[in-house]
Amino acid sequence: MACRLGNMWKQAFAMLVLAVTLGSHGARGEECQTILQVAEEANLNSLIAALNAAGLNVPIQDTDSSFTVMAPTDAAFDSLLEDLDMTFAELAANETLLSTVLGYHALPPNLPENLAGPVPTLTGQDLFVNFTGKVVGENVTIEAGPVPACLAQIYVIDAVLVPENFTCTPLADVALAENLTLFLEVVNQTDFSEVNVSPLRTVFAPTNEAIANFLSEYNVTLTGENEDLGFLAQVLAYHSVETFILPDGWGEFETINGQQLPVNFSDGTVGDNVNIISGQQIACLSQLFVIDGVLIPNDTACPSIYDFAKESGFDVLVELVDAAGLAPFLSNIVNRFSVFAPSDAAFADLLPYGITTEVLKQNTTLLSEILKYHIVPGYLPPGVLGEFETMFGEKLSLNLPGRKVEKDVNITLSANVCTSKVNAIDAVLTPSGLTCPSVAQLAETLGLEDLVQALNATDLIAPLSAPNIISTVFAPTNEAFNTTLTELGLTFDDLLANTTRLTEILSYHVIGRILPPTADDKFETLDGIELAVDLPEKKVGDNVNIT
């Protein structure tokens, strides 16, 4: 069963811990250190890593976070891992255990300095605190504190506090305990898995009767029809807010579908006078409230990612999606993704290398792999930090709080689209494992044995064997090598022996950019000498034919 907190203070605290307070936040200086900054200065690296792994990296950087945190040292975490016979990676992967342990270290704000008694924690369990004796829990020593962190306070402790009950109840299990079977069926049918995994969420779950009435009124089925499931996913997203919400307050909060949801705990209503009929249900670090109606967003139109891109000025991206055959896939509103969408300017930045949309569209396999590297399955909330597998199969390093992808690519805009997420980025992402042959591999495939042998005799073989090298190569046939060598009175072995001259000759055949099919000009080669190229007439150099 879900853990029910026994009094109003515990309800208030559990929601306050991870929320931005409505109204006045209390006095503080113009500059203050956040929890993260204080933890970094105290070298609490294991605690920081654990908070990041639990998805709590956003509140620890928020100057409005207001609570008391018991902060174990790195040595304390090492001791815990030894006792549990676990690695840190195994602890981080165990979301239930990690959430429970961290929640047991979060207490209400502004605790009196002479406090000696039980205090509620975020897990719902009480923790004994004796500030006068500098002891917390079962003889865990408070080594330092309180250290102010904006509106929060930090106490450094010499052991990790372990609650009596290591488990926490996921949201789906809370819903099942409340007999919200139709709600869970809608969750499963729409693949809305985030309702069960996000650590920072308030979910309003309609009763079975409310959902049955809604399905009948809107003539919606759960049989898997695309339009019905898309509509259901949009409605369901309107029931989930990506933060704890303060009790006894009121306001509008952004839901997963991007629309604002009115919430008023004072009069027990949410949305358009839908009643909250049960108290707060703690679900790990999230919360659930049962409501007697289905919340209908003002706009139930559910654009697909493809439609959103067309309407939002991602013209080049749309053109390439069409060419790669991904338009039907991204037009299906049941498919739920986080898309990192390069702007038109990002694609334009590739032009100095000669990479145009026409060049990309000539290789649809390569194009499809690049585009899939920009798509992560599922909806990623804004607090995400870590590596996530893309549709291409390679992982993408994401720092959504810092608005970064792969360290140096900036997220310039984020938008909820139906139940997916689109993040505009200022550069095109390129995976390392693209399915494209290198210049050397392609030459070998085309039977250009003399060229391959010549490349192997020089230092050019390494760069031209890399699959991601950006270049235009004019590759002489075996016959061309024989004709030129005969005219020069040289043997092929003579040419291979003079690697300096051979490198100069081969470099004159390579331009360090991709030339578009319309190229008609002189271009600098790798050896610094310009080469005349007329691709429309299929000519290069001194009237040499491109075959």
C-alpha positions as CSV (number, residue, x, y, z in Angstrom):
1,M,0.0,0.0,0.0
2,A,1.1,3.6,-0.6
3,C,2.5,5.4,2.4
4,R,-0.1,7.9,3.8
5,L,1.4,10.7,5.9
6,G,-0.3,11.1,9.1
7,N,-0.8,14.9,9.4
8,M,-1.0,18.1,7.5
9,W,2.6,19.1,8.1
10,K,3.9,16.0,6.5
11,Q,1.7,16.6,3.5
12,A,3.0,20.2,3.3
13,F,6.6,19.2,3.7
14,A,6.6,16.4,1.2
15,M,5.4,18.8,-1.5
16,L,7.4,21.8,-0.4
17,V,10.7,20.0,-0.6
18,L,11.0,19.9,-4.3
19,A,8.8,22.8,-5.3
20,V,9.2,26.5,-5.9
21,T,7.3,28.2,-3.2
22,L,4.2,30.2,-4.3
23,G,4.4,33.8,-3.3
24,S,7.1,35.1,-1.0
25,H,10.2,33.0,-0.6
26,G,11.5,34.7,2.4
27,A,14.5,37.0,2.8
28,R,17.9,36.2,1.5
29,G,20.8,38.1,0.1
30,E,21.1,39.1,-3.5
31,E,23.7,36.4,-3.9
32,C,23.6,32.9,-2.3
33,Q,25.0,29.5,-2.9
34,T,22.7,26.8,-4.0
35,I,22.7,23.3,-2.5
36,L,24.8,22.1,-5.5
37,Q,27.4,24.8,-5.0
38,V,27.7,24.1,-1.3
39,A,28.0,20.4,-1.9
40,E,30.7,21.0,-4.5
41,E,32.7,23.2,-2.2
42,A,32.4,20.5,0.5
43,N,33.6,17.8,-2.0
44,L,30.4,15.8,-1.5
45,N,30.9,14.2,-4.9
46,S,29.1,11.0,-4.2
47,L,26.0,12.8,-2.9
48,I,26.0,15.0,-6.0
49,A,26.3,12.0,-8.3
50,A,23.5,10.2,-6.4
51,L,21.2,13.3,-6.7
52,N,21.9,13.5,-10.4
53,A,21.2,9.8,-10.9
54,A,17.8,10.2,-9.1
55,G,16.8,13.1,-11.4
56,L,17.1,15.7,-8.6
57,N,19.8,17.8,-10.3
58,V,17.2,20.7,-11.0
59,P,16.1,21.4,-7.4
60,I,19.6,21.3,-6.0
61,Q,20.5,24.2,-8.4
62,D,17.4,26.2,-7.6
63,T,17.9,29.2,-5.3
64,D,14.2,28.7,-4.1
65,S,14.6,25.2,-2.9
66,S,13.7,25.3,0.8
67,F,14.5,22.3,3.0
68,T,17.1,20.8,5.4
69,V,19.4,18.2,3.9
70,M,21.6,15.7,5.7
71,A,24.6,15.4,3.4
72,P,26.8,12.2,3.8
73,T,30.5,12.5,3.0
74,D,32.1,10.5,0.2
75,A,33.6,8.1,2.8
76,A,30.0,7.6,4.1
77,F,28.8,6.5,0.7
78,D,31.9,4.2,0.3
79,S,31.0,2.5,3.6
80,L,27.4,2.1,2.6
81,L,28.3,0.5,-0.7
82,E,30.6,-1.9,1.1
83,D,27.9,-2.9,3.5
84,L,25.4,-3.4,0.7
85,D,28.0,-5.2,-1.4
86,M,27.1,-2.9,-4.4
87,T,29.0,-0.6,-6.7
88,F,27.9,3.0,-7.1
89,A,26.6,2.2,-10.6
90,E,24.4,-0.6,-9.2
91,L,23.0,1.8,-6.6
92,A,22.3,4.5,-9.2
93,A,20.5,1.9,-11.4
94,N,18.3,0.9,-8.5
95,E,15.8,3.8,-8.7
96,T,13.6,2.5,-5.8
97,L,16.5,2.1,-3.4
98,L,18.2,5.3,-4.4
99,S,15.0,7.4,-4.1
100,T,14.2,6.0,-0.7
101,V,17.7,6.6,0.7
102,L,17.9,10.1,-0.6
103,G,14.4,11.0,0.4
104,Y,15.3,9.9,4.0
105,H,17.9,12.7,4.0
106,A,15.4,15.5,3.2
107,L,13.8,17.3,6.1
108,P,11.6,20.4,6.6
109,P,13.3,23.8,6.4
110,N,14.2,26.1,9.3
111,L,14.5,23.5,12.0
112,P,15.3,25.0,15.4
113,E,19.0,24.7,16.5
114,N,18.0,23.0,19.8
115,L,15.7,20.4,18.2
116,A,15.8,17.0,19.8
117,G,13.1,14.6,18.5
118,P,11.6,12.9,15.5
119,V,11.3,14.9,12.2
120,P,9.3,13.8,9.1
121,T,11.4,13.0,6.0
122,L,10.4,13.0,2.3
123,T,9.9,9.2,2.5
124,G,7.2,9.7,5.1
125,Q,9.2,8.0,7.8
126,D,10.4,10.0,10.8
127,L,14.1,10.6,11.5
128,F,15.4,11.3,15.0
129,V,17.5,14.5,15.1
130,N,19.4,15.9,18.1
131,F,21.2,19.1,17.0
132,T,22.5,19.9,20.5
133,G,24.2,16.5,20.7
134,K,25.2,16.6,17.0
135,V,23.6,13.3,16.3
136,V,21.0,12.2,13.7
137,G,19.4,8.7,13.3
138,E,21.2,5.9,15.1
139,N,24.4,7.6,16.3
140,V,25.3,9.2,13.0
141,T,27.5,12.2,13.8
142,I,26.8,15.7,12.4
143,E,30.3,16.9,11.4
144,A,29.4,20.3,10.2
145,G,26.4,22.7,9.8
146,P,24.1,24.2,9.4
147,V,25.6,25.6,6.2
148,P,23.2,28.0,4.5
149,A,22.3,27.3,0.9
150,C,20.0,30.1,-0.2
151,L,16.7,29.1,1.5
152,A,18.0,25.6,2.5
153,Q,20.4,24.4,5.2
154,I,23.0,21.6,4.9
155,Y,24.4,19.4,7.6
156,V,27.4,17.2,6.8
157,I,27.1,13.7,8.3
158,D,29.6,10.8,8.6
159,A,27.2,8.0,7.5
160,V,24.4,7.4,5.0
161,L,21.0,7.3,6.8
162,V,19.2,4.0,6.0
163,P,15.4,4.0,6.5
164,E,13.8,0.9,8.1
165,N,11.9,0.3,4.9
166,F,14.1,0.2,1.9
167,T,11.2,0.2,-0.6
168,C,9.1,3.0,-2.1
169,T,5.9,2.5,-4.0
170,P,6.0,3.5,-7.7
171,L,3.1,5.5,-9.0
172,A,1.6,2.6,-11.0
173,D,1.5,0.5,-7.8
174,V,-0.1,3.4,-5.9
175,A,-2.8,3.6,-8.6
176,L,-3.3,-0.1,-8.4
177,A,-3.7,0.1,-4.6
178,E,-6.4,2.7,-5.2
179,N,-8.1,0.4,-7.7
180,L,-7.6,2.8,-10.5
181,T,-7.6,0.0,-13.1
182,L,-9.0,2.0,-16.0
183,F,-6.5,4.8,-15.4
184,L,-3.7,2.2,-15.6
185,E,-5.2,0.7,-18.7
186,V,-5.1,4.1,-20.4
187,V,-1.5,4.5,-19.2
188,N,-0.5,1.2,-20.7
189,Q,-2.4,1.7,-24.0
190,T,-0.8,5.1,-24.6
191,D,2.7,3.8,-23.5
192,F,2.8,6.6,-21.0
193,S,5.6,5.0,-19.0
194,E,6.8,8.3,-17.5
195,V,3.9,8.3,-15.1
196,N,5.8,5.6,-13.2
197,V,9.4,6.7,-13.4
198,S,9.8,10.5,-13.0
199,P,10.9,11.4,-9.5
200,L,9.4,14.9,-9.7
201,R,5.8,14.6,-10.5
202,T,2.3,15.3,-9.3
203,V,-0.3,13.1,-11.0
204,F,-4.1,13.5,-10.8
205,A,-5.7,10.1,-11.4
206,P,-9.4,9.8,-12.3
207,T,-11.6,7.1,-10.8
208,N,-12.7,4.2,-12.9
209,E,-16.2,5.7,-13.0
210,A,-14.9,9.0,-14.2
211,I,-12.8,7.4,-17.0
212,A,-15.8,5.2,-18.1
213,N,-18.0,8.2,-18.4
214,F,-15.3,10.1,-20.3
215,L,-14.8,7.2,-22.8
216,S,-18.6,7.0,-23.4
217,E,-19.1,10.7,-23.7
218,Y,-16.3,11.2,-26.2
219,N,-16.9,7.8,-28.0
220,V,-13.3,6.8,-27.5
221,T,-12.1,3.2,-27.3
222,L,-9.0,1.5,-26.0
223,T,-8.7,-0.8,-28.9
224,G,-5.6,0.7,-30.4
225,E,-7.0,3.1,-33.0
226,N,-4.4,5.7,-33.8
227,E,-6.6,8.8,-33.4
228,D,-8.2,7.5,-30.2
229,L,-4.9,6.7,-28.6
230,G,-3.4,10.1,-29.7
231,F,-6.3,11.9,-28.1
232,L,-6.1,9.8,-24.9
233,A,-2.3,10.5,-24.7
234,Q,-3.0,14.2,-25.0
235,V,-5.7,14.1,-22.2
236,L,-3.5,11.9,-20.0
237,A,-0.6,14.3,-20.3
238,Y,-2.9,17.0,-19.0
239,H,-3.1,15.1,-15.7
240,S,0.6,15.1,-15.0
241,V,2.6,18.1,-13.6
242,E,6.4,17.8,-13.5
243,T,6.9,19.0,-9.9
244,F,5.4,18.6,-6.5
245,I,2.7,21.2,-5.9
246,L,2.3,23.1,-2.6
247,P,-0.7,22.2,-0.5
248,D,-3.3,24.8,0.5
249,G,-2.2,26.9,-2.4
250,W,-3.5,27.7,-5.8
251,G,-2.2,28.5,-9.2
252,E,-1.6,27.2,-12.7
253,F,1.0,24.6,-13.4
254,E,2.4,23.4,-16.7
255,T,1.5,19.9,-17.6
256,I,3.4,17.5,-19.8
257,N,1.3,18.5,-22.8
258,G,2.5,22.1,-22.3
259,Q,-0.9,23.5,-21.2
260,Q,-1.5,25.2,-17.9
261,L,-3.6,23.3,-15.3
262,P,-5.5,25.2,-12.5
263,V,-4.9,23.6,-9.1
264,N,-6.5,24.8,-5.9
265,F,-5.8,22.6,-2.9
266,S,-7.6,25.1,-0.6
267,D,-11.0,24.2,-2.0
268,G,-10.0,20.7,-3.2
269,T,-10.4,21.3,-6.9
270,V,-8.3,20.9,-10.0
271,G,-9.1,21.9,-13.6
272,D,-12.7,23.0,-14.3
273,N,-14.1,22.2,-10.8
274,V,-13.0,18.5,-10.8
275,N,-12.8,17.4,-7.1
276,I,-9.8,15.9,-5.4
277,I,-11.4,13.1,-3.5
278,S,-8.4,11.5,-1.8
279,G,-5.4,12.8,0.1
280,Q,-1.9,12.8,-1.1
281,Q,-0.4,9.4,-1.9
282,I,3.4,9.3,-1.7
283,A,5.0,7.3,-4.5
284,C,8.7,7.3,-4.1
285,L,9.5,11.0,-4.7
286,S,6.3,11.7,-6.6
287,Q,2.7,12.1,-5.4
288,L,-0.8,11.1,-6.7
289,F,-4.2,12.5,-6.0
290,V,-7.5,10.7,-6.9
291,I,-10.0,12.9,-8.7
292,D,-13.7,12.4,-9.6
293,G,-13.5,13.6,-13.2
294,V,-11.3,13.6,-16.3
295,L,-9.4,16.8,-17.0
296,I,-10.0,18.0,-20.5
297,P,-7.3,20.4,-21.9
298,N,-8.5,23.5,-23.6
299,D,-6.9,22.4,-26.8
300,T,-7.2,18.7,-27.6
301,A,-5.8,19.1,-31.0
302,C,-2.7,16.9,-31.0
303,P,-0.1,17.9,-33.7
304,S,2.5,15.4,-34.7
305,I,6.2,16.1,-34.5
306,Y,6.2,16.3,-38.3
307,D,3.4,18.8,-38.4
308,F,5.0,20.9,-35.6
309,A,8.3,21.0,-37.5
310,K,6.5,22.2,-40.7
311,E,4.6,24.9,-38.8
312,S,7.6,26.1,-36.8
313,G,10.1,26.9,-39.5
314,F,12.2,23.7,-39.5
315,D,12.1,23.7,-43.3
316,V,15.4,21.9,-44.0
317,L,14.7,19.3,-41.4
318,V,11.3,18.6,-42.9
319,E,12.8,18.3,-46.4
320,L,15.3,15.8,-45.1
321,V,12.8,13.8,-43.1
322,D,10.7,13.5,-46.3
323,A,13.8,12.3,-48.3
324,A,14.7,9.8,-45.6
325,G,11.1,8.3,-45.6
326,L,10.6,9.2,-41.9
327,A,7.6,11.5,-42.4
328,P,5.0,8.8,-41.8
329,F,6.8,7.7,-38.6
330,L,7.0,11.2,-37.2
331,S,3.4,11.9,-38.2
332,N,2.1,9.2,-35.9
333,I,0.9,10.9,-32.8
334,V,1.0,7.7,-30.8
335,N,4.7,7.5,-31.2
336,R,6.3,9.4,-28.4
337,F,9.8,10.9,-28.7
338,S,12.2,13.6,-27.6
339,V,13.5,15.1,-30.8
340,F,16.6,17.3,-31.1
341,A,15.8,19.4,-34.1
342,P,18.6,21.3,-35.9
343,S,17.5,24.7,-37.1
344,D,17.8,25.8,-40.7
345,A,20.9,27.8,-39.7
346,A,22.5,24.6,-38.2
347,F,22.2,22.9,-41.6
348,A,23.5,26.0,-43.3
349,D,26.6,25.8,-41.2
350,L,27.5,22.6,-43.1
351,L,27.7,24.5,-46.4
352,P,31.4,25.5,-46.1
353,Y,32.0,21.8,-46.3
354,G,29.9,21.5,-49.4
355,I,27.2,19.4,-47.6
356,T,23.9,20.6,-49.1
357,T,20.5,19.1,-48.7
358,E,21.0,17.6,-52.2
359,V,24.2,15.9,-51.1
360,L,22.5,14.5,-48.0
361,K,19.4,13.3,-50.0
362,Q,21.7,11.4,-52.4
363,N,22.5,8.9,-49.6
364,T,19.2,8.1,-47.9
365,T,20.7,5.4,-45.7
366,L,23.3,7.8,-44.3
367,L,20.6,10.5,-44.0
368,S,18.3,8.2,-42.1
369,E,21.0,7.3,-39.6
370,I,21.9,10.9,-39.0
371,L,18.3,11.9,-38.4
372,K,17.6,8.9,-36.1
373,Y,20.6,10.0,-34.0
374,H,18.5,13.1,-33.2
375,I,15.6,11.1,-31.8
376,V,15.4,9.6,-28.3
377,P,12.4,7.3,-27.6
378,G,10.0,8.6,-25.0
379,Y,9.3,11.9,-23.4
380,L,12.3,13.4,-21.5
381,P,11.5,15.9,-18.8
382,P,13.5,19.1,-18.4
383,G,15.6,17.8,-15.5
384,V,17.2,15.0,-17.5
385,L,21.0,14.6,-17.2
386,G,22.9,11.6,-18.6
387,E,23.3,9.4,-21.7
388,F,20.2,8.2,-23.5
389,E,20.0,5.7,-26.4
390,T,18.8,7.2,-29.7
391,M,16.8,5.5,-32.5
392,F,20.1,5.1,-34.3
393,G,21.3,2.9,-31.4
394,E,24.2,5.1,-30.2
395,K,23.8,7.1,-26.9
396,L,23.4,10.8,-26.8
397,S,24.9,12.8,-23.9
398,L,22.2,15.2,-22.6
399,N,22.3,18.0,-20.0
400,L,18.8,19.4,-20.3
401,P,19.1,21.6,-17.2
402,G,22.2,23.2,-18.7
403,R,20.5,23.3,-22.2
404,K,23.3,21.3,-23.8
405,V,23.6,18.2,-26.0
406,E,26.9,16.5,-26.5
407,K,28.7,19.2,-24.4
408,D,28.9,22.0,-27.0
409,V,25.5,21.9,-28.9
410,N,23.0,24.4,-27.5
411,I,19.3,23.9,-27.0
412,T,17.7,27.1,-28.1
413,L,14.0,26.3,-27.6
414,S,11.9,23.5,-26.1
415,A,8.3,22.7,-26.8
416,N,5.9,20.0,-25.7
417,V,4.3,18.6,-28.8
418,C,1.3,16.4,-28.1
419,T,3.0,14.0,-25.7
420,S,6.4,14.3,-27.2
421,K,9.1,16.9,-26.8
422,V,11.0,18.9,-29.4
423,N,14.2,20.7,-28.5
424,A,15.6,23.0,-31.2
425,I,19.4,22.8,-31.4
426,D,22.0,25.0,-33.1
427,A,24.1,22.2,-34.7
428,V,23.7,19.0,-36.5
429,L,24.6,15.9,-34.5
430,T,26.8,13.2,-36.1
431,P,27.1,9.7,-34.7
432,S,30.3,7.8,-34.9
433,G,29.0,4.6,-36.3
434,L,27.5,5.7,-39.6
435,T,27.0,3.1,-42.2
436,C,29.1,4.7,-45.0
437,P,32.2,3.4,-46.6
438,S,35.5,5.3,-46.3
439,V,37.2,6.6,-49.5
440,A,39.7,3.7,-49.3
441,Q,36.9,1.1,-48.9
442,L,34.9,2.6,-51.8
443,A,38.0,2.6,-54.0
444,E,38.6,-1.0,-53.2
445,T,35.0,-1.9,-54.0
446,L,35.2,-0.1,-57.3
447,G,38.3,-2.1,-58.3
448,L,40.7,0.8,-58.1
449,E,43.6,-1.4,-57.0
450,D,46.4,0.9,-58.1
451,L,44.8,3.9,-56.2
452,V,44.4,1.7,-53.0
453,Q,48.0,0.5,-53.3
454,A,49.3,4.1,-53.8
455,L,47.2,5.3,-50.7
456,N,48.7,2.5,-48.6
457,A,52.2,3.7,-49.5
458,T,51.5,7.2,-48.1
459,D,50.2,8.8,-44.9
460,L,46.9,9.6,-46.7
461,I,45.6,6.1,-46.1
462,A,44.7,6.8,-42.5
463,P,42.4,9.9,-43.0
464,L,40.9,8.5,-46.2
465,S,40.0,5.3,-44.3
466,A,37.9,7.2,-41.8
467,P,34.2,6.9,-42.6
468,N,33.4,10.5,-41.5
469,I,36.0,12.4,-43.5
470,I,34.5,15.3,-45.5
471,S,36.1,15.4,-48.9
472,T,35.7,15.2,-52.7
473,V,38.1,12.7,-54.3
474,F,38.9,12.4,-58.0
475,A,40.0,8.8,-58.2
476,P,42.2,7.7,-61.2
477,T,41.4,4.4,-62.8
478,N,44.0,1.7,-63.1
479,E,44.3,2.5,-66.8
480,A,44.8,6.2,-66.0
481,F,47.8,5.2,-63.7
482,N,49.3,3.0,-66.4
483,T,49.0,5.7,-69.1
484,T,50.5,8.4,-66.9
485,L,53.4,6.2,-65.8
486,T,54.2,5.3,-69.4
487,E,54.2,8.9,-70.4
488,L,56.6,9.7,-67.5
489,G,58.8,6.7,-68.2
490,L,58.3,5.3,-64.7
491,T,57.2,2.0,-63.3
492,F,54.5,1.7,-60.6
493,D,57.2,0.6,-58.2
494,D,59.2,3.7,-58.9
495,L,56.2,5.8,-58.0
496,L,55.5,3.9,-54.8
497,A,59.2,4.3,-53.8
498,N,59.0,8.1,-53.9
499,T,56.4,8.6,-51.2
500,T,57.0,12.4,-51.0
501,R,56.1,12.9,-54.7
502,L,53.4,10.3,-54.5
503,T,51.7,12.2,-51.6
504,E,51.8,15.4,-53.6
505,I,50.2,13.8,-56.6
506,L,47.4,12.1,-54.5
507,S,46.8,15.2,-52.5
508,Y,46.1,17.1,-55.7
509,H,43.2,14.7,-56.3
510,V,41.5,15.5,-52.9
511,I,39.4,18.6,-52.1
512,G,38.6,19.0,-48.4
513,R,34.9,19.6,-48.8
514,I,32.0,18.0,-50.6
515,L,31.3,19.7,-53.9
516,P,27.7,20.1,-55.0
517,P,26.6,18.7,-58.4
518,T,26.6,22.3,-59.8
519,A,30.3,23.0,-58.9
520,D,32.1,24.9,-61.7
521,D,35.1,26.7,-60.4
522,K,38.7,26.3,-59.0
523,F,39.0,24.7,-55.6
524,E,42.0,24.3,-53.3
525,T,43.2,20.7,-53.0
526,L,45.0,19.2,-50.0
527,D,48.4,20.1,-51.3
528,G,47.3,23.8,-51.5
529,I,47.1,24.0,-55.3
530,E,43.9,24.9,-57.0
531,L,42.2,22.4,-59.2
532,A,39.6,23.3,-61.9
533,V,36.4,21.4,-61.5
534,D,33.3,21.5,-63.8
535,L,30.9,18.9,-62.5
536,P,28.0,19.8,-64.9
537,E,30.3,19.0,-67.8
538,K,32.0,16.2,-66.0
539,K,35.5,17.7,-66.4
540,V,38.4,18.1,-63.9
541,G,41.9,19.6,-64.3
542,D,43.2,19.9,-67.8
543,N,40.2,18.3,-69.6
544,V,40.3,15.1,-67.7
545,N,36.9,13.2,-67.9
546,I,34.9,12.2,-64.9
547,T,33.6,8.8,-65.8
